[in-house]
Amino acid sequence: MTKTNLMLCCVVAVLTVTAQPASKKRVPFSTDTPMVHDPVMAYEDSTYHLYCTGIGIQHLTSKDCKMWTMAPSPVMTVMPQWTQDSVPGFKSHVWAPDIIRWHNRWWMAYSCSTFGKNGSAIGLLSTPSLSAPVWNDEECIVTSREGRDQWNAIDPCFVIDDNDQPWMTWGSFWDGIQLIRLDTTMHVAKGEQPRTIARRYAPNAKNQPANPTSKYAGTNAIEAPFIFKHGDWYYLFVSWNYCCRGAQSNYRVAVGRSKTVDGLYFDRNGVDMREGGGTLIFEGDKKQFEAAGHCAVYHFGDEDIFICHGYSIEHKGASILIQRPIRWTADGWPTL
């Protein structure tokens, strides 16, 4: 198989023909403390839409970002057959979606994986509107294979550069955070290969702490990238350390920046993020949250906001939505 073929999904799926049930309809309910994991947001027609990890991708809506209502059905009521064919052991628990509006259409990427392994895939959906969406299965963007790839195809994030060029960053553990240029269909552009733009530790760093969660993933504990443009800079937010352990989680968010979307990204001290650089911006305060991570950043109205999930001490380690306004320092670094 050629290197180019490594980036392409070879199984073609037709959502209406080869699919597996994902979830039944549920009774809508509202809450000011939504329990979410890996949240992302979109805004359309005076409504905020929140999507997150769950069976078929969980979907909540709000008019004020305070009271959230769970949608009666997940985004994906059926799972394309290619997801099971591409990722052994995957069923319908979809991880870490991302959503972006581009060229009059909403595009949503999502992760198919099993915990601690890098046999994974990132799928794609699209719809013209979020108010009454008909999501079209756009099949697969990238896959990773155990023993073949030194990166993990989960935690996607789209970013559009100043030339209206789409990119996608993704990654978890292994060789860290990846970036690649996309084409006008939001799939990998011809001839492109992923490049590493951030790691938790420098490749030859010694005395790295052991991974308490997986014997497969190693110690490069970095994931969940999100790139946000502010002023003249692209800011790369990443999550360090370990999620998904309830009150034992030690997730935290770090950031670096670059003048170009494809890097290099450096932290506030000038350390290359490929060599373990990153400026800590958010972590658990040990009062409300034991740990926090997997963030997204948006400009809504006249304000930039930061969202993530935090492992709540009050709720015995359950992950709930955190929202914080961003303030920018005089030299252009985000603070919460």
Secondary structure, 3 states (H helix, E strand, C coil): CCHHHHCCCCCCCCCCCCEEECCCCCCCCEECCCCCCCCEEEEECCEEEEEECEECCEEEEECCCCCEEECCCCCCCEEEHHHHHHCCCCCCEEEEEEEEEECCEEEEEEEECCCCCCCEEEEEEEECCCCCCCCEEEEEEEEECCCCCCCCCCCCEEEECCCCCEEEEECECCCCEEEEEECCCCCECCCCCCEEEECCCCCCCCCCCCCCCCCCCCCCCEEEEEEEEECCEEEEEEEECCCCCHHHCCCEEEEEEECCCCCCCECCCCCEHHHCCCEEEEECCCCCEEEEEEEEEEEECCEEEEEEEEEECCCCCCEEEEEEECEECCCCCEEC
